[in-house]
Amino acid sequence: MAPIRQAARVVLVDDEGRVLLLWHLGDLDDHHWAPPGGGIEPGETVLEAAARELWEEVGFTDVVLSRPVWTWQHDFRYHGEQITQHETIFICRVPHREPRGQAENLVLDSIAEWRWWHPEDLHAVTEDVWPHGLATLLPAVLQESLDPAEPRSLNA
């Protein structure tokens, strides 16, 4: 059985409706686009982890997070080990700006680039995008409250 890693991720949507994704050069062929996020460290809450990851990966310190919108469980290789990751995913609207992640964290997480994507352009992406189905999920959730009572499981 693969070890379980708890993680937090934040889908940032700018004032033009674009979503920020980071290009990860993962283990083996596990390259993927994903919103900022990563593992929850011992003693951290999911909100604290999400805020830390935003600072480490994109340099944003002023993002106000509410309750999570989704949860997602998936398997992948992380630093040479097969793991099962349980993600808690937030969505937040932010003014458009350029990310300025912390260099050491970008290297540690194998982040090679970033890009603001229009949701409709995500349908044409041939690379893996996390969470799976993000292009289809975004329009509906952006029209609803970004502060749901309970997060929706993307594995259902």
Backbone torsions as a table, in degrees:
resi	resn	phi	psi	omega
1	MET	NA	134.0	-178.5
2	ALA	-72.5	143.2	174.8
3	PRO	-60.4	150.4	-180.0
4	ILE	-102.3	131.5	178.4
5	ARG	-117.8	125.9	175.3
6	GLN	-87.0	137.9	-176.9
7	ALA	-142.8	159.3	175.2
8	ALA	-125.4	142.4	-179.1
9	ARG	-138.9	148.2	-178.6
10	VAL	-128.9	117.4	174.1
11	VAL	-85.1	112.8	179.4
12	LEU	-96.9	128.1	-179.8
13	VAL	-118.6	122.3	-176.8
14	ASP	-83.9	-179.3	-175.2
15	ASP	-70.0	-6.7	173.8
16	GLU	-104.0	7.2	178.1
17	GLY	83.3	10.1	178.8
18	ARG	-86.3	151.2	-179.0
19	VAL	-111.7	138.5	-179.7
20	LEU	-88.3	123.7	176.1
21	LEU	-125.9	146.6	179.3
22	LEU	-110.0	139.9	179.9
23	TRP	-92.5	114.2	-179.5
24	HIS	-101.8	128.0	173.4
25	LEU	-92.4	80.3	-173.9
26	GLY	-73.1	179.8	178.7
27	ASP	-60.1	143.6	178.6
28	LEU	52.5	-121.9	179.9
29	ASP	-102.9	24.4	-175.0
30	ASP	-90.1	45.6	177.0
31	HIS	-77.0	144.0	-177.1
32	HIS	-162.1	156.5	169.6
33	TRP	-93.6	138.5	178.9
34	ALA	-154.9	151.4	171.7
35	PRO	-64.5	160.2	176.7
36	PRO	-55.2	141.5	177.6
37	GLY	161.1	173.8	179.3
38	GLY	173.7	-167.8	-173.3
39	GLY	-64.4	146.7	176.1
40	ILE	-85.3	126.4	-178.9
41	GLU	-83.8	156.0	179.5
42	PRO	-53.6	133.3	178.4
43	GLY	85.7	-7.9	179.3
44	GLU	-88.2	147.7	167.5
45	THR	-84.7	167.8	178.2
46	VAL	-63.7	-37.1	177.0
47	LEU	-65.4	-41.8	177.6
48	GLU	-63.7	-41.2	178.9
49	ALA	-64.3	-43.0	179.4
50	ALA	-61.4	-44.4	179.3
51	ALA	-64.2	-42.1	178.5
52	ARG	-62.8	-45.2	-179.6
53	GLU	-61.9	-38.9	176.9
54	LEU	-61.3	-42.0	178.5
55	TRP	-66.1	-47.9	-177.0
56	GLU	-63.6	-45.3	-170.6
57	GLU	-91.2	-28.9	-178.5
58	VAL	-130.3	-5.1	176.3
59	GLY	77.7	14.8	-179.6
60	PHE	-91.3	128.4	-179.0
61	THR	-119.7	-1.3	-173.9
62	ASP	-114.1	17.1	-178.9
63	VAL	-80.4	125.9	179.5
64	VAL	-96.7	115.6	-178.3
65	LEU	-99.3	144.7	176.0
66	SER	-108.2	-137.6	178.9
67	ARG	-85.4	155.5	179.3
68	PRO	-67.0	151.1	-179.2
69	VAL	-97.1	-38.7	-176.3
70	TRP	-135.4	161.1	163.9
71	THR	-126.0	152.1	-178.0
72	TRP	-152.9	132.9	176.9
73	GLN	-116.3	133.6	178.4
74	HIS	-154.6	160.6	179.4
75	ASP	-105.8	141.5	173.9
76	PHE	-164.9	172.7	177.9
77	ARG	-92.9	129.5	179.8
78	TYR	-128.6	115.6	-178.3
79	HIS	50.4	46.8	175.2
80	GLY	82.2	-0.6	-177.5
81	GLU	-117.9	135.8	175.0
82	GLN	-74.2	124.8	-179.0
83	ILE	-133.1	162.9	169.2
84	THR	-108.9	123.4	-178.1
85	GLN	-108.8	128.6	174.3
86	HIS	-101.8	111.6	-177.6
87	GLU	-104.7	139.2	169.9
88	THR	-108.8	123.2	-170.0
89	ILE	-117.4	128.0	177.1
90	PHE	-105.4	157.4	170.9
91	ILE	-128.4	136.7	-178.2
92	CYS	-145.2	137.2	174.1
93	ARG	-85.9	135.6	-179.2
94	VAL	-138.9	155.0	172.4
95	PRO	-66.3	147.8	179.3
96	HIS	-64.8	135.7	174.7
97	ARG	-162.1	166.3	-178.5
98	GLU	-88.8	133.0	177.3
99	PRO	-66.3	147.4	176.7
100	ARG	-140.1	71.0	-177.9
101	GLY	-69.4	165.4	179.0
102	GLN	-78.9	122.4	-172.0
103	ALA	-50.6	-44.6	-176.9
104	GLU	-65.8	-34.0	178.5
105	ASN	-73.7	-34.9	177.3
106	LEU	-63.7	-41.1	177.9
107	VAL	-67.3	-47.4	-178.9
108	LEU	-56.9	-40.9	-177.8
109	ASP	-92.5	7.5	178.7
110	SER	53.9	43.3	178.2
111	ILE	-89.1	116.9	-174.3
112	ALA	-97.7	-28.6	179.2
113	GLU	-162.7	173.3	176.7
114	TRP	-138.2	159.9	178.6
115	ARG	-158.8	139.7	170.3
116	TRP	-86.2	123.2	-176.6
117	TRP	-112.8	137.2	166.2
118	HIS	-73.5	135.0	-177.3
119	PRO	-52.4	-38.0	-179.3
120	GLU	-66.2	-26.4	178.0
121	ASP	-72.6	-21.4	-180.0
122	LEU	-67.1	-22.8	178.8
123	HIS	-65.0	-25.3	-177.2
124	ALA	-94.4	-3.4	-178.0
125	VAL	-68.8	129.2	179.8
126	THR	-91.7	-18.6	177.6
127	GLU	-79.5	165.3	178.2
128	ASP	-69.2	136.1	176.5
129	VAL	-122.4	130.7	177.6
130	TRP	-106.5	142.0	-12.4
131	PRO	-68.5	152.5	-179.8
132	HIS	-57.0	136.6	179.5
133	GLY	84.2	12.2	-176.4
134	LEU	-54.9	-41.0	-178.7
135	ALA	-59.0	-37.7	-179.8
136	THR	-79.6	-33.0	-176.6
137	LEU	-75.1	-34.6	-172.0
138	LEU	-60.7	-51.1	-174.2
139	PRO	-55.7	-44.9	-177.8
140	ALA	-66.2	-45.0	-176.3
141	VAL	-69.4	-30.2	179.1
142	LEU	-72.0	-20.3	176.8
143	GLN	-87.3	-13.4	-180.0
144	GLU	-100.2	-174.1	175.4
145	SER	-71.5	137.8	174.9
146	LEU	-89.4	17.6	-179.1
147	ASP	-133.9	62.1	-176.8
148	PRO	-70.0	157.7	177.6
149	ALA	-64.4	-39.2	180.0
150	GLU	-137.7	140.7	176.1
151	PRO	-70.2	148.6	179.3
152	ARG	-92.3	132.9	177.4
153	SER	-76.5	129.6	176.2
154	LEU	-84.5	-1.1	177.9
155	ASN	-96.2	-3.4	-177.0
156	ALA	-73.3	NA	NA
